[in-house]
Amino acid sequence: MSTFKNIIGSNQQSAINNPFFLLFTFYFLLFASCTADPPPTLNYKDREMVDSLFRKEVSTMKPILDSLCNMRHDSAVQHKVDSMIKERQSEIDIYLERIKQEQQ
């Protein structure tokens, strides 16, 4: 048992002293720690301009988006209801099949 520990200890020691191991570890840590630069921050004037442009675009798009949402609402609700009915119907069919098998 002690010879096994000696073998493991000597292999670990030689791996750490190996220049390729050290070089690989250095490069791995170097590339793993690199990240992309953060996006540039905006100053007060830039944020104010972006905010005003956003509000202007949203106010022009809001009626269009609301009308699209209203047109799509009924069909979306009907689709969800149909999906729930299909799911419940399959559960009922499974339940009825199990009852038939138990009665036989």
N, C-alpha and C positions, 0 to 999 in steps of 0.2 A: 504494500500500500504506500509506503514512504517513497519507493522508487517511482510510482505513478505521479506523486506530487512533485518529485524532483524533475521529471520529464516535462510536466505541464509548466512548472515554474521556469525552467530553462527556455522553453518555446515562447512563453510570453515575454520573457526578458529579451530574447533575440529579436522578436517581432518589433518591439518598441525601439530597439537600437538600429533597426534596419532603416537606411536612408530613404528607400522607396516608400516604406510605410509612413515615415514622417512627412515626406513630400506629398503623398496622396492625402493624408489627413489635413495638411495645410491647405491644399487646393480645394478639398471638399468643404472645409470650414469657410474658405474665402468665397466660393461660389454660392454656398448655402446662405451666407449672410447678406449677399447683395440683393437689393430690392430696387424697384423702379423709383424714380424721383417722384415726390408727391406733386399733385397738380398745382399749378400756380394759384395763389390766392388773389382774390379781387379786392381792390380798394373800395372805399365808400362810394365814390362816384360811379365806378363800374357796376357795383351791386345795385345802385339806385336805377341806372339805365336798364339793366337786365330785368329788374323787377317791373319797371314801367312797361317795357316791351312785352313781358309775359302777361301782365294784366290786360294790355290792349289785345293781344292775340286770343286770350281766353274769353274775353268779352265778345269777340267776333265769332268764335267757334262754339260758344255755349249753346246758342239756339239751334245750331245744326246738330250738335251732339245730342241735345235733349230730344229733338224730333226723331233722330235715329233710334235712340233708346226707347222712346214711346212706341215706335213702329215695331220694334223687335220684341218688346215686352211680352205681348200675347203669345207669340210663337215660342218664345223661350220658356214661358210658364207651361204651355201645353206640352212641350217636349219633356220637361221635368216630370209632369204628371204622368205622361205616357210611360216614362222609364220606371216610375214607382209602381205603376199598375202592372207592368210586365214582371217586375221583380217579385211583387206580392203574388202574382198568379203562378209563377214558377215555384214559390214556396208552398202555395196551396196544393199544386200538383204533386210535389214531393211528399207532402203530408198525406194526401189521399192515397198515393201509391203505397206508402208505408202501412196505412190502415188496411188496404186490400190484402197485402202480404201477411199481415198479422191475422186476418180473418180466415185465411186459407189453411 
